[in-house]
Amino acid sequence: MATSASANLSKAIKQQYMQLPQGDKVQAMYIWIDGSGEGLRCKTRTLDFEPKCVEDLPEWNFDGSSTYQSEGSNSDMYLIPSAMFRDPFRKDPNKLVLCEVLKYNRKPAETNLRITCKKIMDKVAEQHPWFGMEQEYTILGTDGHPFGWPSNGFPGPQGPYYCGVGADKAYGRDIVESHYRACLYAGVQICGTNAEVMPAQWEFQVGPCEGINMGDHLWVARFILHRVCEDFGVIASFDPKPIPGNWNGAGCHTNFSTKEMREDGGLKAIEESIEKLAKRHSYHIRAYDPKGGLDNARRLTGHHETSNINEFSAGVANRGASIRIPRSVGQEKKGYFEDRRPSANCDPYGVTEALIRTCLLSEEGEEPADY
């Protein structure tokens, strides 16, 4: 199994240094989304105090020409602290700081979807929109081969791996457990995890989160996963179809509800939202992966528990539909619905914003409205 050389460095020696006292200084790791719309970058600065809220954190900058975000001749970009978490790698009092990116003229970078998402969420705050996102991912060796798979072949066909137990069924659980505990320490709203249908594929769930918090918490959970995998010398891939052929792809199923949907008789509001989504399928497909639907085209084939990318469908307990109403929701006549279309590498800000625009602001047509 191809693991990175850095994974073989002695962690015991590193620990010797990590236990040294740091005085009254605090390390703040600033994290941002790069120009690809799915890659994460980070760098650290020293603070003379422990920040108590995100407003305490200073703005910073970076070289956007090295992150696909600007020209070399005008490359400074601004980092605007937007959400703060405890740092599970350096531990308290150190922080992880999720940032928005602004260009030299203080306008949002093209991949800064948070800024419009926040505006849209503020418009519907009184409806208390809740989200839960189910993030699937695949553990790969540094050679790009799925972790634990035979070097020159394939494992047995899908069937025994979903929620599986045992060395022949669960590949890489150490990473999953480490990630889960690190998220809990950080304050990420992680609510569960399980092995997925394809071997070396796993899922974690984040939520319920209200409004903009959904995107903040999912991006930080992804960052923590990348860092945990780095320590183990492997890679976390969010590719929606990492292995072609008769293997499940990877999605980021998104559960959505409002206060009205969660109250008695809320099924009516759920059904009204689904009717609106049915009329705006292509808009959502474009918003649900960073390549405007091209990544999802490899995954949404109508096979392997997916709907067809060209057709909208909805049903109770139907995992082959675009929108699934859980059976318990159908019985209780209230709750939430699940949009199964977002890809594993989606931007959660883009996904949650699109759901609000269509379901709560009743937008129609191929383009988002300008408020």
C-alpha positions, -999 to +999 in steps of 0.1 A: +000+000+000+015+033-011+016+057+019+035+090+020+071+091+032+061+116+059+038+090+075+069+070+084+084+099+104+085+091+141+053+106+157+068+099+191+096+124+184+071+149+171+051+145+203+081+154+224+080+189+208+042+192+208+043+188+246+065+219+251+047+248+267+039+276+243+038+305+269+010+330+264+010+327+226-017+311+205-014+294+171-042+302+147-044+281+115-063+301+088-081+278+063-096+288+030-111+273-002-088+277-032-096+285-068-106+249-077-137+253-055-129+220-037-093+222-025-084+236+009-053+256+019-040+267+053-013+287+070-006+296+106+001+328+125+009+335+161-014+356+182-006+373+215-039+364+230-066+337+229-095+348+207-129+343+223-149+349+192-143+352+154-144+390+156-113+390+177-092+375+148-073+398+125-076+398+087-047+383+068-036+378+032-020+353+009-005+348-026-035+340-048-014+333-078-003+301-062-039+289-054-055+294-088-071+327-075-052+356-090-025+369-115+011+370-103+012+407-110-016+415-086-017+384-063-025+396-028-059+382-016-075+389+018-085+363+044-116+373+064-121+351+095-156+337+094-158+308+118-135+295+146-130+261+161-107+244+186-076+229+170-075+191+176-040+188+163-022+214+184-049+214+211-061+243+233-057+272+233-049+270+196-076+276+169-087+266+134-100+296+116-122+292+085-120+322+062-137+339+033-115+351+005-117+386-010-098+398-041-075+429-041-105+451-047-124+436-017-149+418-039-154+381-032-132+356-050-151+334-075-150+304-052-162+324-022-198+311-022-201+318+015-208+355+010-240+351-010-251+320+010-250+341+041-271+368+026-297+343+014-297+326+049-303+359+066-334+365+044-351+334+057-337+333+093-372+334+108-380+300+091-351+283+109-338+262+080-319+231+092-295+211+072-277+178+076-251+166+051-239+131+046-203+133+033-191+102+015-154+098+007-129+072-004-095+065+013-067+062-013-030+054-012-007+081-025-006+061-058-044+068-062-053+031-056-081+026-030-068+017+004-067-020+012-076-031-024-053-057-040-025-040-059-033-056-092-070-064-089-103-058-072-118-069-039-149-091-038-181-074-052-202-050-031-224-065-005-205-072+027-189-038+032-217-013+040-216-008+078-193-038+078-171-052+106-139-071+103-105-068+086-119-082+054-148-057+053-138-024+069-107-008+053-092+021+073-113+024+104-084+040+123-088+071+101-125+072+107-123+070+145-095+096+146-114+120+124-146+115+145-129+123+178-110+152+163-142+167+150-159+164+184-129+181+200-130+209+175-167+216+181-178+204+146-214+193+147-206+157+135-235+134+143-224+100+129-203+078+107-205+045+088-186+023+063-201+027+028-211+003+000-177+003-018-147-010+002-124+018+015-154+042+012-168+058+043-193+084+053-196+110+081-227+131+088-227+167+099-258+184+114-284+194+121-269+229+115-290+260+110-283+283+080-247+293+072-234+270+099-239+240+077-213+251+052-189+262+079-190+229+098-188+207+067-158+225+053-139+223+086-148+186+090-133+180+055-102+200+065-098+178+096-102+147+075-075+157+051-051+165+081-059+131+098-052+113+065-020+132+061-008+119+095-016+083+083+001+089+050-031+083+028-055+105+009-092+113+013-108+116-021-142+134-026-143+123-062-180+115-070-169+083-090-134+073-079-136+039-095-154+034-128-176+004-134-198-016-111-189+004-079-209+029-060-200+066-065-197+091-037-224+118-029-232+143-002-269+137+004-284+168+019-313+167+044-334+199+047-363+211+068-378+244+080-397+251+112-430+246+093-419+212+079-409+200+114-443+209+130-476+189+127-488+188+092-454+197+078-456+171+051-477+196+031-448+221+031-423+193+022-445+184-008-447+220-019-410+223-018-405+191-039-429+205-065-407+236-068-376+215-070-391+195-098-394+226-120-358+237-114-338+204-118-311+217-142-304+247-120-297+225-090-276+200-110-253+229-120-251+240-083-244+206-069-208+200-081-178+224-087-178+217-125-214+226-131-228+191-133-199+174-152-186+156-121-221+144-112-227+131-147-202+103-139-222+094-108-259+100-114-265+072-139-296+058-125-276+028-111-258+022-078-285+039-057-286+071-077-312+089-099-306+097-135-290+132-139-314+141-167-346+133-148-362+145-116-379+120-093-392+118-058-405+090-036-409+077+000-379+056+011-366+054-026-328+056-028-330+057-066-349+090-065-336+126-067-355+134-036-362+109-009-389+113+018-379+091+047-405+065+056-409+078+091-417+113+077-443+098+054-459+082+084-457+111+109-466+137+082-438+160+093-400+162+093-376+167+065-366+155+030-333+143+015-318+157-017-297+128-030-282+147-060-253+167-045-219+152-053-192+143-027-171+173-038-200+198-038-196+232-021-221+230+008-226+268+006-238+264-030-260+235-022-278+250+008-282+284-009-298+267-040-323+248-017-333+281+000-337+300-032-360+274-048-379+261-018-383+292+004-378+322-019-398+304-047-373+314-074-378+299-109-357+297-140-321+289-148-304+318-129-304+329-093-323+361-085-303+392-075-316+408-043 
